[in-house]
Amino acid sequence: MGYRAIRHSLLTALAALAALLPAQASAWGFYAHRTTAEIANENIRPDTRAGIVKLLRAAPELGVAGCDLATLEDASVWPDCLRKDYWRWGYTFAWHYRTAPVCEAYEPRKNCSGQNCILAQIERNQRILADEDLPANVRLEALAFLVHFIGDVHMPLHSGDHEDRGGNDIETAYGIAPGLNLHWIWDGPLAERAITSSPTPLVRRYSAEERAELGGGTPADWGRESWETSRDFVYPNAFDRPPCEGADLPEETALTQEDIERAIPISQRRVVQAGIRMAEYLDAAFAPGPLPEPERD
């Protein structure tokens, strides 16, 4: 069996396993999260990297068994590992998303009471991370939430929704793998294929020009981008028509190879944008002095 056939078999097996998991058991997939952190690590300042290494030494003080927290890549998936301990961490589970109907106007401050959404938590955790008066373990916890949520907000279906829990309620076949849902496909198999099929490595030091083109913005801007991507690409690509025209969308669909190929560059760009913006937010958090107050709508 050739390499491509073996790899396809492995992806199909992973997809089948994913179908057995609860619909919202994970956020943006393990591989995508770690890749965004690797990109960030290549693009942060040396003093930022040194500050992160120093904070990571406080991991034992968090008292979380079975969840590695020795690297920035570990930090990027640590908040998902907490899902095994609902009684301690359940209050954080709503922080991973802020979906908004794709057929209504986008309002970044809606459905975020008490900072219980991803946009508010990115801002909150960056400010906690930047506060050098706080204990190292408190700042480390904020670091992990920050890098994880920056990844999550760049996955389109953590922002766009069509009365289907961000695609979780849409049964979707991925090529020959049946029984998945649209959200999980964008979380896992599609992101993995997008990362591994890039003609140039996604994990690298980007030029100043590339960082200027891919970076910038606020969490609300990033959420809007993901929401627009859901509205203008994810749903039309999955159903061959705009989501807000005509009858309701069906509860199941299938992604053809052509659909998947069209989605790959969209997914690749979101992964890279997440990594570049993560680097920017980490550099700002570790820079001397307090963070400036965020602009409010």
VMD Tcl script that draws the C-alpha trace (Angstrom):
set ca {
  {0.00 0.00 0.00}
  {1.44 3.41 -1.03}
  {1.88 6.43 1.23}
  {-1.23 8.20 -0.07}
  {-3.39 5.12 0.44}
  {-2.05 4.59 3.97}
  {-2.59 8.24 4.87}
  {-6.12 8.17 3.44}
  {-6.92 5.06 5.48}
  {-5.64 6.71 8.65}
  {-7.71 9.84 8.04}
  {-10.79 7.75 7.37}
  {-10.23 5.83 10.62}
  {-9.81 9.07 12.55}
  {-12.97 10.44 11.00}
  {-14.87 7.31 11.96}
  {-13.59 7.61 15.53}
  {-14.63 11.26 15.59}
  {-18.17 10.24 14.75}
  {-18.34 8.36 18.05}
  {-17.46 11.45 20.12}
  {-20.01 13.88 21.56}
  {-20.91 16.60 19.08}
  {-19.13 19.37 20.99}
  {-16.41 17.31 22.67}
  {-13.61 19.36 21.14}
  {-12.93 22.79 19.76}
  {-10.71 23.46 16.76}
  {-8.94 20.16 16.31}
  {-5.84 19.11 18.24}
  {-3.61 19.27 15.15}
  {-4.83 22.70 14.04}
  {-4.44 24.19 17.51}
  {-0.90 22.94 17.90}
  {-0.01 24.19 14.42}
  {-1.27 27.69 15.20}
  {0.89 27.67 18.34}
  {3.92 26.49 16.34}
  {3.39 29.36 13.89}
  {3.11 31.81 16.77}
  {6.27 30.44 18.36}
  {8.19 31.09 15.14}
  {6.97 34.70 14.98}
  {7.15 36.00 18.56}
  {10.00 38.09 19.93}
  {12.80 36.27 21.79}
  {11.86 38.00 25.06}
  {8.27 36.84 24.65}
  {9.45 33.28 24.13}
  {11.61 33.51 27.24}
  {8.66 34.86 29.25}
  {6.48 31.96 28.13}
  {9.12 29.40 29.09}
  {9.36 30.98 32.52}
  {5.58 30.87 33.06}
  {5.35 27.25 31.98}
  {7.35 26.27 35.07}
  {4.25 27.08 37.13}
  {2.22 24.29 35.48}
  {2.25 21.98 38.56}
  {0.59 24.75 40.58}
  {-2.54 24.53 38.43}
  {-3.30 21.09 39.85}
  {-4.56 19.59 36.58}
  {-3.52 15.96 36.24}
  {-3.34 14.34 32.83}
  {-3.14 17.58 30.83}
  {0.36 18.39 29.61}
  {1.44 22.01 29.87}
  {5.16 22.10 29.09}
  {5.17 24.04 25.80}
  {3.17 26.69 23.98}
  {1.81 23.90 21.78}
  {0.57 22.09 24.90}
  {-1.05 25.33 26.08}
  {-2.96 25.60 22.81}
  {-4.89 22.37 23.55}
  {-4.92 22.48 27.36}
  {-8.41 24.09 27.64}
  {-9.93 21.19 25.68}
  {-8.26 18.69 28.02}
  {-10.21 20.31 30.88}
  {-13.48 18.94 29.48}
  {-12.86 15.68 31.32}
  {-13.41 17.53 34.62}
  {-16.82 19.20 34.27}
  {-17.34 19.96 37.95}
  {-14.21 22.04 38.12}
  {-14.06 23.60 34.67}
  {-17.58 23.48 33.23}
  {-18.00 27.24 33.61}
  {-15.32 27.72 30.90}
  {-16.96 25.61 28.21}
  {-19.09 28.46 26.82}
  {-15.94 30.52 26.31}
  {-14.87 28.55 23.22}
  {-17.32 30.15 20.78}
  {-19.83 32.89 20.11}
  {-21.99 31.80 17.24}
  {-24.22 34.27 15.44}
  {-26.93 33.55 12.84}
  {-25.47 33.94 9.36}
  {-28.77 35.28 8.05}
  {-28.88 38.19 10.52}
  {-26.66 41.21 11.04}
  {-23.41 40.53 12.89}
  {-23.36 42.06 16.38}
  {-20.09 41.29 18.24}
  {-21.40 42.28 21.69}
  {-24.57 40.20 21.51}
  {-24.92 36.87 23.37}
  {-21.93 37.50 25.63}
  {-23.41 38.21 29.05}
  {-20.89 38.20 31.87}
  {-17.95 37.75 29.44}
  {-19.18 34.23 28.66}
  {-18.06 34.12 25.05}
  {-14.86 33.79 23.10}
  {-14.48 37.44 22.10}
  {-14.57 38.71 25.68}
  {-12.36 35.92 26.94}
  {-9.59 36.66 24.45}
  {-9.45 40.24 25.74}
  {-9.77 39.17 29.38}
  {-7.07 36.53 29.28}
  {-4.62 38.74 27.42}
  {-4.99 41.36 30.14}
  {-4.50 38.77 32.90}
  {-1.42 37.42 31.12}
  {0.02 40.94 30.84}
  {-0.42 41.72 34.54}
  {2.98 40.98 36.09}
  {1.59 41.58 39.58}
  {-0.46 38.38 39.36}
  {0.93 34.97 40.39}
  {2.65 32.94 37.69}
  {0.06 30.14 37.79}
  {-2.78 32.64 37.21}
  {-0.96 34.14 34.24}
  {-0.14 30.68 32.87}
  {-3.79 29.65 32.96}
  {-4.61 32.86 31.07}
  {-1.87 32.09 28.52}
  {-3.43 28.71 27.77}
  {-6.93 30.11 27.39}
  {-5.66 32.99 25.25}
  {-3.81 30.91 22.69}
  {-6.58 28.32 22.53}
  {-9.35 30.87 22.00}
  {-7.40 32.75 19.32}
  {-7.31 29.45 17.47}
  {-11.00 28.76 18.05}
  {-12.24 32.15 16.86}
  {-10.55 31.60 13.49}
  {-12.50 28.38 12.83}
  {-15.50 29.68 10.84}
  {-18.18 27.59 12.58}
  {-17.21 28.89 16.02}
  {-18.79 32.16 14.82}
  {-21.25 31.31 12.05}
  {-24.46 29.45 12.75}
  {-27.66 28.52 10.88}
  {-29.79 27.24 13.77}
  {-27.60 24.13 13.81}
  {-25.14 24.78 16.68}
  {-22.43 25.92 14.30}
  {-22.86 22.94 11.99}
  {-22.94 20.34 14.78}
  {-26.48 19.31 13.85}
  {-25.73 18.81 10.14}
  {-24.75 15.21 9.43}
  {-22.09 15.43 6.75}
  {-20.14 12.83 4.82}
  {-16.49 13.74 4.25}
  {-15.51 12.04 1.02}
  {-16.14 8.35 1.72}
  {-16.33 8.83 5.51}
  {-19.99 8.99 6.60}
  {-21.57 9.96 9.88}
  {-19.60 13.12 10.75}
  {-21.01 16.59 11.14}
  {-20.11 19.82 9.34}
  {-18.56 21.40 12.43}
  {-16.35 18.43 13.21}
  {-15.12 18.22 9.62}
  {-13.90 21.82 9.73}
  {-12.42 21.17 13.18}
  {-10.56 18.00 12.31}
  {-10.12 16.22 8.96}
  {-10.33 19.32 6.77}
  {-7.93 21.35 8.94}
  {-5.47 18.43 9.03}
  {-5.56 18.06 5.26}
  {-5.21 21.81 4.76}
  {-2.11 21.93 6.95}
  {-0.38 18.85 5.55}
  {-1.16 19.57 1.87}
  {0.24 23.10 1.77}
  {2.89 23.39 -0.98}
  {5.00 25.50 1.40}
  {5.35 24.91 5.16}
  {2.79 26.82 7.20}
  {5.06 26.74 10.27}
  {7.83 29.24 9.53}
  {8.99 32.78 10.20}
  {6.80 35.08 8.09}
  {8.09 38.28 6.53}
  {7.02 41.68 7.84}
  {4.93 42.11 4.70}
  {3.20 38.77 5.20}
  {2.53 39.51 8.87}
  {1.03 42.89 7.96}
  {-1.27 41.23 5.41}
  {-2.33 38.31 7.58}
  {-2.33 39.87 11.04}
  {-3.98 42.77 12.81}
  {-7.53 43.35 13.94}
  {-9.41 42.68 17.14}
  {-11.24 39.57 18.39}
  {-14.48 41.13 17.14}
  {-12.91 41.54 13.69}
  {-11.74 37.93 13.70}
  {-15.17 36.72 14.75}
  {-16.75 38.74 11.94}
  {-14.32 37.22 9.42}
  {-15.25 33.70 10.56}
  {-18.95 34.54 10.50}
  {-18.65 35.92 6.96}
  {-16.67 32.86 5.88}
  {-19.43 30.62 7.22}
  {-22.11 32.64 5.44}
  {-20.28 33.15 2.15}
  {-18.34 29.90 1.83}
  {-18.87 27.11 4.39}
  {-22.65 26.76 4.01}
  {-22.81 27.46 0.24}
  {-19.97 25.00 -0.35}
  {-21.71 22.30 1.67}
  {-25.18 22.78 0.17}
  {-24.49 24.26 -3.28}
  {-26.58 27.33 -2.52}
  {-26.53 30.37 -0.23}
  {-27.89 29.57 3.24}
  {-30.29 32.52 3.39}
  {-32.13 32.01 0.13}
  {-35.02 29.65 -0.49}
  {-36.14 26.79 1.74}
  {-34.44 25.70 4.94}
  {-31.20 23.78 4.56}
  {-31.47 19.99 4.91}
  {-30.16 18.27 8.03}
  {-27.58 16.24 6.13}
  {-25.20 16.71 3.23}
  {-21.95 15.38 1.77}
  {-18.72 17.10 0.81}
  {-17.40 15.95 -2.55}
  {-13.70 15.97 -3.33}
  {-14.30 19.19 -5.27}
  {-15.95 20.75 -2.20}
  {-12.99 19.70 -0.05}
  {-10.43 21.05 -2.52}
  {-12.20 24.42 -2.58}
  {-12.19 24.55 1.22}
  {-8.49 23.77 1.71}
  {-7.09 27.28 0.96}
  {-9.78 28.84 3.17}
  {-8.77 26.60 6.07}
  {-5.06 27.16 5.46}
  {-5.47 30.92 5.60}
  {-7.42 30.79 8.86}
  {-4.75 28.61 10.48}
  {-1.97 30.99 9.46}
  {-3.94 34.09 10.45}
  {-4.55 32.55 13.87}
  {-0.84 31.87 14.36}
  {0.28 35.33 13.26}
  {-2.33 37.11 15.38}
  {-1.51 34.87 18.34}
  {2.10 36.02 18.06}
  {0.98 39.66 18.02}
  {-1.19 39.23 21.10}
  {1.54 37.38 22.98}
  {4.15 40.02 22.12}
  {1.77 42.73 23.35}
  {1.08 40.85 26.58}
  {4.76 40.39 27.38}
  {5.81 43.91 26.39}
  {6.78 46.22 29.30}
  {4.00 48.32 30.80}
  {0.25 47.89 30.90}
  {-1.88 47.05 27.87}
  {-3.82 49.96 26.39}
  {-7.53 49.95 27.08}
  {-9.45 48.22 24.26}
  {-11.68 50.27 22.02}
  {-15.41 49.79 22.60}
  {-18.16 49.91 19.98}
}
mol new
graphics top color blue
foreach p $ca { graphics top sphere $p radius 0.5 }
foreach p [lrange $ca 0 end-1] q [lrange $ca 1 end] { graphics top cylinder $p $q radius 0.2 }
display resetview
